């Protein structure tokens, strides 16, 4: 498990709050967890060549 602390602007906080209410979630944490499931992540090495990274 990873814990992340996020400083949200007022606008971002309102977006999370509206999402929480529309999805009938109990906490903003649940709302953010639900929201991030819509994104796909790709991790690529930045300072290491791919051959060395995937050894």
Buried (B, 14 or more C-beta within 10 A) or exposed (E): EEEEEEEEEEEEEEBBEEBBEEEEBEEBEBBBEEBEEEEEEEEEEEEEEEEEEEE
